[in-house]
Amino acid sequence: MQVFDMIINGQPVKADSTFEVINPATGEAFACVQAGNAGHVDQAVAAARAAFHDWSRTPDARRKDLLH
């Protein structure tokens, strides 16, 4: 089963533990993801705040392209 990393500030981040993602239609696990903690949330919020200034000045058409 594939284990997915969290991405914070464009970098993969590993946590101390993982949890399985269950397909509700079959009841089977199909992936594992990192179980983030409060420190990971703080890192992600800090990265988002740092990126906001540049992102807010990005033209709408460019944002659309980046999100697609």
Backbone as JSON, one array per atom type, in Angstrom:
{
  "sequence": "MQVFDMIINGQPVKADSTFEVINPATGEAFACVQAGNAGHVDQAVAAARAAFHDWSRTPDARRKDLLH",
  "N": [[0.85, -1.17, 0.0], [0.53, 2.19, -0.8], [2.21, 4.87, 0.8], [1.49, 8.14, 1.56], [3.1, 11.27, 1.69], [2.86, 14.26, 3.7], [2.7, 17.52, 2.34], [4.4, 20.37, 2.97], [5.02, 23.69, 2.57], [5.98, 23.13, 0.03], [7.61, 20.93, 0.4], [8.17, 17.44, 1.09], [6.91, 15.97, 4.05], [7.35, 13.94, 6.83], [5.48, 12.22, 9.31], [5.2, 11.04, 12.72], [3.49, 8.92, 12.73], [1.1, 7.03, 10.78], [-2.08, 6.74, 9.03], [-4.69, 4.6, 7.79], [-6.54, 5.02, 4.76], [-9.83, 4.51, 4.06], [-11.88, 2.98, 1.65], [-15.15, 3.8, 1.36], [-17.08, 2.42, -0.07], [-16.22, -0.18, -0.37], [-15.03, -0.88, 1.99], [-12.39, -1.41, 2.22], [-8.92, -0.71, 2.83], [-7.04, 1.65, 0.99], [-4.9, 3.33, 0.87], [-2.24, 4.91, 2.73], [-1.75, 7.63, 4.89], [0.2, 10.37, 6.18], [-0.01, 11.14, 9.62], [-0.56, 14.09, 10.72], [0.41, 16.55, 13.21], [-0.12, 19.09, 15.78], [2.14, 20.73, 15.52], [2.78, 20.38, 12.82], [0.58, 21.59, 11.67], [1.02, 24.23, 12.5], [3.4, 24.76, 11.06], [2.42, 24.57, 8.43], [0.53, 26.66, 8.38], [2.2, 28.86, 8.81], [3.75, 28.73, 6.46], [1.74, 29.2, 4.56], [0.94, 31.79, 5.24], [3.32, 33.16, 4.64], [3.41, 32.85, 1.89], [1.19, 34.18, 1.0], [1.27, 36.97, 0.26], [2.63, 37.14, -2.28], [0.97, 35.38, -3.73], [-1.49, 36.71, -3.63], [-1.06, 38.76, -5.37], [-0.9, 37.57, -7.78], [-2.07, 37.23, -11.07], [-5.49, 36.43, -11.96], [-5.82, 34.61, -14.16], [-3.37, 33.28, -14.23], [-3.38, 32.07, -11.72], [-5.49, 30.29, -12.12], [-4.33, 28.59, -14.06], [-2.22, 27.48, -12.53], [-3.62, 26.11, -10.57], [-4.94, 24.21, -12.05]],
  "CA": [[0.0, 0.0, 0.0], [1.32, 3.41, -0.91], [2.15, 5.83, 1.9], [1.6, 9.5, 1.04], [3.67, 12.28, 2.58], [2.27, 15.59, 3.73], [3.53, 18.52, 1.67], [4.35, 21.65, 3.66], [5.94, 24.63, 1.94], [6.55, 22.49, -1.14], [8.53, 19.85, 0.78], [7.52, 16.31, 1.75], [7.11, 15.93, 5.49], [6.92, 12.69, 7.43], [5.01, 12.3, 10.69], [5.58, 9.88, 13.54], [2.58, 7.82, 12.49], [0.24, 7.09, 9.59], [-3.37, 6.06, 9.19], [-5.21, 4.08, 6.54], [-7.7, 5.64, 4.15], [-10.74, 3.41, 3.75], [-12.89, 3.18, 0.61], [-16.43, 3.51, 2.01], [-17.89, 1.51, -0.88], [-15.75, -1.56, -0.23], [-14.52, -1.12, 3.34], [-10.97, -1.78, 2.13], [-7.92, 0.35, 2.86], [-6.39, 1.78, -0.31], [-3.72, 4.19, 0.99], [-1.86, 5.38, 4.07], [-1.31, 9.02, 4.88], [0.88, 10.81, 7.39], [-0.89, 11.71, 10.64], [0.05, 15.33, 11.18], [0.11, 17.0, 14.57], [-0.27, 20.55, 15.91], [3.35, 21.35, 14.96], [2.65, 20.38, 11.36], [-0.4, 22.64, 11.34], [1.71, 25.52, 12.66], [4.31, 24.91, 9.91], [1.62, 24.81, 7.22], [-0.05, 28.0, 8.48], [3.3, 29.81, 8.61], [4.08, 28.71, 5.04], [0.65, 29.85, 3.84], [1.04, 33.23, 5.49], [4.48, 33.68, 3.91], [3.13, 32.81, 0.45], [-0.01, 34.94, 0.67], [1.54, 38.25, -0.41], [2.88, 36.9, -3.71], [-0.21, 34.75, -4.32], [-2.55, 37.7, -3.78], [-0.72, 39.63, -6.51], [-0.87, 36.74, -8.99], [-3.29, 37.43, -11.87], [-6.46, 35.33, -11.92], [-5.57, 33.62, -15.2], [-2.2, 32.49, -13.8], [-3.84, 31.22, -10.6], [-6.26, 29.19, -12.72], [-3.38, 27.65, -14.66], [-1.49, 26.78, -11.47], [-4.52, 25.19, -9.86], [-5.29, 23.08, -12.93]],
  "C": [[0.89, 1.23, 0.0], [1.11, 4.3, 0.3], [2.41, 7.22, 1.32], [2.17, 10.43, 2.1], [2.76, 13.5, 2.62], [3.22, 16.49, 2.94], [3.32, 19.84, 2.4], [5.43, 22.53, 3.06], [6.69, 23.98, 0.77], [7.48, 21.32, -0.86], [7.76, 18.69, 1.4], [7.89, 16.28, 3.22], [6.58, 14.6, 6.0], [6.5, 12.94, 8.87], [5.47, 11.05, 11.44], [4.67, 8.68, 13.29], [1.77, 8.06, 11.21], [-1.13, 6.52, 9.94], [-3.86, 5.65, 7.81], [-6.41, 4.89, 6.08], [-8.58, 4.51, 3.63], [-11.71, 3.84, 2.64], [-14.25, 2.83, 1.23], [-17.31, 2.54, 1.23], [-17.51, 0.06, -0.66], [-15.3, -1.9, 1.19], [-13.04, -1.48, 3.36], [-10.08, -0.54, 2.19], [-7.25, 0.43, 1.5], [-5.16, 2.68, -0.27], [-3.44, 4.44, 2.46], [-1.39, 6.81, 3.93], [-0.65, 9.35, 6.21], [-0.14, 11.43, 8.35], [-0.21, 12.94, 11.23], [-0.37, 15.67, 12.6], [0.02, 18.53, 14.59], [0.96, 21.29, 15.36], [3.31, 21.42, 13.46], [1.66, 21.45, 10.92], [0.25, 24.01, 11.44], [2.66, 25.79, 11.49], [3.53, 25.26, 8.65], [1.01, 26.21, 7.23], [1.02, 29.06, 8.24], [3.69, 29.88, 7.14], [3.01, 29.41, 4.21], [0.69, 31.36, 4.03], [2.19, 33.85, 4.7], [4.21, 33.77, 2.42], [1.99, 33.75, 0.04], [0.26, 36.22, -0.11], [1.73, 38.06, -1.91], [1.64, 36.32, -4.4], [-1.3, 35.79, -4.56], [-2.29, 38.66, -4.94], [-0.65, 38.86, -7.84], [-2.17, 36.94, -9.77], [-4.19, 36.19, -11.86], [-6.16, 34.24, -12.94], [-4.39, 32.71, -14.82], [-2.58, 31.56, -12.64], [-4.6, 30.01, -11.14], [-5.34, 28.14, -13.31], [-2.64, 26.84, -13.6], [-2.36, 25.76, -10.76], [-4.95, 24.01, -10.72], [-4.1, 22.18, -13.04]]
}
